[in-house]
Amino acid sequence: MTKFDCLARNIREVLEIVQSLFNRRIKVHILNIGLIDTTPTDQLTFTILGQSLHLKEISLRAELINESISTLAKSIKPSKNALLPKYVLS
């Protein structure tokens, strides 16, 4: 495979697929990382890469949610009957 994150839709699926390959004693060669097999060092590398991709996925989701909220907030117009605050802090 060419990239670690192109194997499946999310990191959980990637971890499951690669772990099933490891259970069958199949080595995984990722072009931009190298060969990963069942040695403890490679297992640690695989786990760290998986977690970093998971954090990247979470950060992208949070960014998308923030953009959606910002867009929604800009599109909402206040009602004429809305209560106005007594004091406005600057």
Backbone as JSON, one array per atom type, in Angstrom:
{
  "sequence": "MTKFDCLARNIREVLEIVQSLFNRRIKVHILNIGLIDTTPTDQLTFTILGQSLHLKEISLRAELINESISTLAKSIKPSKNALLPKYVLS",
  "N": [[0.84, -1.17, 0.0], [0.37, 2.32, -0.5], [0.01, 4.51, 1.25], [-0.45, 4.78, 4.75], [-2.93, 5.6, 5.76], [-4.72, 5.16, 3.71], [-5.85, 2.72, 3.56], [-8.28, 2.07, 4.75], [-11.56, 3.35, 5.82], [-11.5, 4.55, 8.34], [-9.38, 4.9, 11.26], [-9.74, 2.81, 13.04], [-10.6, 0.66, 11.44], [-8.31, 0.35, 9.87], [-6.45, -0.48, 11.82], [-7.62, -2.91, 12.56], [-7.55, -4.38, 10.13], [-4.78, -4.5, 9.52], [-3.86, -5.75, 11.85], [-5.12, -8.23, 11.57], [-3.73, -9.16, 9.36], [-1.16, -9.35, 10.48], [-1.67, -11.38, 12.34], [-1.85, -13.53, 10.65], [0.72, -13.81, 9.97], [1.64, -12.12, 7.98], [3.57, -9.71, 6.4], [3.5, -6.13, 6.25], [3.96, -3.74, 3.83], [4.47, -0.44, 3.64], [4.76, 2.21, 1.53], [5.65, 4.87, 2.13], [6.6, 4.54, 4.67], [7.77, 2.02, 5.22], [8.7, -1.44, 5.75], [6.6, -3.29, 7.83], [6.33, -5.6, 10.37], [5.77, -8.39, 12.59], [7.45, -7.91, 14.74], [8.36, -6.69, 18.03], [9.26, -3.99, 17.98], [8.32, -3.04, 15.51], [5.59, -3.4, 15.94], [5.18, -1.51, 17.96], [5.81, 0.82, 16.53], [3.77, 0.74, 14.61], [1.52, 1.02, 16.28], [1.95, 3.59, 17.36], [1.9, 5.16, 15.01], [-0.73, 4.64, 14.24], [-2.14, 5.84, 16.35], [-1.36, 8.51, 16.01], [-2.55, 9.07, 13.55], [-5.18, 8.78, 14.32], [-5.48, 10.94, 16.08], [-5.13, 12.98, 14.24], [-7.39, 12.6, 12.67], [-9.41, 13.19, 14.57], [-8.83, 15.87, 15.06], [-9.35, 17.0, 12.54], [-12.09, 16.52, 12.36], [-13.01, 18.11, 14.49], [-12.28, 20.62, 13.54], [-13.93, 20.79, 11.27], [-16.44, 20.77, 12.52], [-16.29, 23.15, 14.0], [-16.12, 25.01, 11.89], [-18.61, 24.59, 10.71], [-20.33, 25.39, 12.77], [-19.6, 28.07, 12.95], [-20.37, 29.02, 10.4], [-23.11, 28.55, 10.56], [-23.78, 30.22, 12.71], [-23.31, 32.71, 11.57], [-25.31, 32.82, 9.71], [-27.65, 33.03, 11.12], [-30.14, 35.27, 11.97], [-30.95, 37.85, 14.23], [-34.06, 37.97, 16.01], [-36.75, 40.35, 15.84], [-38.2, 40.51, 18.12], [-36.53, 39.69, 20.07], [-35.0, 39.65, 23.28], [-33.07, 42.31, 24.48], [-29.82, 42.77, 25.86], [-29.27, 44.41, 29.04], [-26.87, 45.67, 29.66], [-23.95, 46.27, 27.81], [-20.91, 44.88, 27.47], [-17.65, 46.06, 26.8]],
  "CA": [[0.0, 0.0, 0.0], [1.19, 3.52, -0.62], [-0.1, 5.32, 2.46], [-1.03, 4.08, 5.89], [-4.33, 5.98, 5.99], [-5.55, 4.89, 2.52], [-6.27, 1.32, 3.61], [-9.67, 1.95, 5.2], [-12.26, 4.62, 6.03], [-11.1, 5.17, 9.6], [-8.21, 4.28, 11.86], [-10.14, 1.54, 13.67], [-10.57, -0.36, 10.39], [-6.9, 0.13, 9.51], [-5.85, -1.29, 12.87], [-8.17, -4.27, 12.48], [-7.05, -5.04, 8.92], [-3.35, -4.79, 9.66], [-3.7, -6.75, 12.9], [-5.48, -9.54, 11.01], [-2.59, -9.58, 8.52], [-0.1, -9.76, 11.4], [-2.06, -12.66, 12.92], [-1.57, -14.54, 9.64], [2.18, -13.71, 9.71], [1.85, -11.38, 6.72], [4.22, -8.42, 6.61], [2.86, -5.03, 5.55], [4.93, -2.77, 3.32], [3.87, 0.86, 3.34], [5.83, 2.84, 0.77], [6.25, 6.05, 2.76], [7.07, 4.18, 6.02], [8.66, 0.86, 5.12], [8.15, -2.76, 6.07], [6.15, -3.48, 9.22], [5.97, -7.0, 10.61], [5.27, -8.71, 13.94], [8.44, -7.68, 15.79], [7.88, -5.71, 19.01], [9.57, -2.63, 17.54], [7.38, -2.69, 14.45], [4.27, -3.3, 16.55], [5.15, -0.21, 18.62], [5.75, 1.82, 15.46], [2.43, 0.65, 14.05], [0.59, 1.58, 17.25], [2.17, 5.04, 17.43], [1.38, 5.73, 13.76], [-2.18, 4.56, 14.3], [-2.65, 6.85, 17.27], [-1.18, 9.84, 15.42], [-3.59, 9.23, 12.54], [-6.44, 8.95, 15.04], [-5.5, 12.32, 16.54], [-5.33, 13.82, 13.05], [-8.8, 12.44, 12.32], [-10.2, 13.94, 15.55], [-8.6, 17.3, 14.84], [-10.07, 17.38, 11.32], [-13.52, 16.55, 12.7], [-13.25, 19.29, 15.32], [-12.19, 21.78, 12.66], [-15.14, 20.79, 10.46], [-17.55, 21.16, 13.39], [-16.13, 24.58, 14.28], [-16.48, 25.76, 10.67], [-20.06, 24.48, 10.54], [-20.96, 26.24, 13.78], [-19.34, 29.46, 12.56], [-21.23, 29.31, 9.27], [-24.48, 28.58, 11.06], [-23.94, 31.42, 13.54], [-23.35, 33.87, 10.68], [-26.55, 32.81, 8.95], [-28.78, 33.29, 12.01], [-30.43, 36.7, 12.15], [-31.72, 38.02, 15.47], [-35.47, 38.29, 15.88], [-37.1, 41.69, 16.3], [-38.78, 40.37, 19.45], [-35.51, 39.17, 20.99], [-34.68, 40.51, 24.43], [-31.76, 42.91, 24.38], [-29.18, 42.85, 27.17], [-29.28, 45.73, 29.65], [-25.54, 46.23, 29.61], [-23.07, 45.7, 26.81], [-19.52, 45.01, 27.91], [-16.74, 46.25, 25.68]],
  "C": [[0.89, 1.23, 0.0], [1.16, 4.39, 0.62], [-0.83, 4.53, 3.53], [-2.51, 4.36, 6.04], [-5.23, 5.75, 4.79], [-6.12, 3.47, 2.52], [-7.75, 1.17, 3.95], [-10.27, 3.33, 5.45], [-11.87, 5.31, 7.31], [-9.98, 4.35, 10.22], [-8.53, 2.94, 12.51], [-10.1, 0.4, 12.64], [-9.15, -0.67, 9.96], [-6.24, -0.78, 10.53], [-6.33, -2.73, 12.81], [-7.61, -5.04, 11.29], [-5.59, -5.43, 9.08], [-3.11, -5.82, 10.75], [-4.08, -8.14, 12.4], [-4.38, -10.07, 10.08], [-1.43, -10.06, 9.39], [-0.4, -11.13, 12.01], [-1.81, -13.81, 11.96], [-0.1, -14.54, 9.22], [2.49, -13.06, 8.37], [2.47, -10.03, 7.07], [3.52, -7.36, 5.76], [3.94, -4.05, 5.12], [4.19, -1.51, 2.91], [4.98, 1.7, 2.73], [6.46, 4.03, 1.47], [6.75, 5.78, 4.17], [8.1, 3.06, 5.95], [7.93, -0.41, 5.5], [7.8, -2.84, 7.55], [5.76, -4.94, 9.36], [5.62, -7.19, 12.08], [6.32, -8.54, 15.03], [7.92, -6.64, 16.78], [8.13, -4.26, 18.6], [8.58, -2.17, 16.47], [5.96, -2.57, 14.98], [4.12, -1.95, 17.26], [5.04, 0.91, 17.6], [4.35, 1.88, 14.87], [1.41, 1.3, 14.99], [0.72, 3.1, 17.34], [1.64, 5.72, 16.17], [-0.15, 5.72, 13.76], [-2.77, 5.62, 15.2], [-2.48, 8.26, 16.7], [-2.21, 10.09, 14.32], [-4.95, 9.44, 13.19], [-6.56, 10.39, 15.55], [-5.73, 13.29, 15.38], [-6.8, 13.79, 12.63], [-9.69, 13.24, 13.27], [-10.05, 15.43, 15.33], [-9.32, 17.8, 13.6], [-11.57, 17.46, 11.58], [-13.86, 17.8, 13.52], [-13.21, 20.56, 14.48], [-13.44, 21.91, 11.8], [-16.35, 21.24, 11.28], [-17.48, 22.65, 13.7], [-16.51, 25.44, 13.08], [-17.99, 25.74, 10.46], [-20.79, 25.38, 11.52], [-20.79, 27.71, 13.42], [-20.23, 29.88, 11.4], [-22.68, 29.44, 9.69], [-24.73, 29.85, 11.87], [-24.04, 32.68, 12.68], [-24.69, 33.96, 9.94], [-27.78, 33.11, 9.81], [-28.94, 34.79, 12.2], [-31.26, 36.84, 13.42], [-33.16, 38.42, 15.17], [-35.73, 39.7, 16.39], [-37.64, 41.64, 17.72], [-37.78, 39.85, 20.48], [-35.23, 40.16, 22.1], [-33.27, 41.04, 24.27], [-31.12, 42.96, 25.76], [-29.19, 44.27, 27.7], [-27.93, 46.42, 29.48], [-24.72, 45.52, 28.54], [-21.64, 45.95, 27.27], [-18.63, 45.18, 26.69], [-15.36, 45.77, 26.02]]
}
